[in-house]
Amino acid sequence: MSTSKLDTSGVFQPLHLRSQGTQLSLPTHAIRFRKNGIEFCSAAPIPKWTEMTVDLHSSRDAKKVHCTGIVVDCAGSRHTGYLVSMVFMNLTRQAQERLSQLAFSQAA
């Protein structure tokens, strides 16, 4: 993954991630947007190659972005928490544009 933009704008409502055995709801300040995915901290490890669905909700409008991602890295310990890297897959052009618009709307 490449450079990141930490969302401190409050544009996003909590992020919801789901897989078969795991469901997370993350506050916006805990998410780093990457060029093709996200990074976030988790109290529990998530195995590499776990497929998860992600729902991003904006407080500015009613539109939401629904993505599927794969965990490509999970580093850390039970004492400090785990840094999870996820790459989004099969994004439509509209979803990619929406993510970019939401993530970088405060940069201008």
Protein Blocks (a to p, Z undefined) as FASTA:
>chain_A
ZZddddfkomaccdddddfkbccdddfklpccdfklccdddfbdcdehiacddddddfkb
mcdcddddddfbdcddfknopadddddehiafklmmmmmmmmmmmmZZ
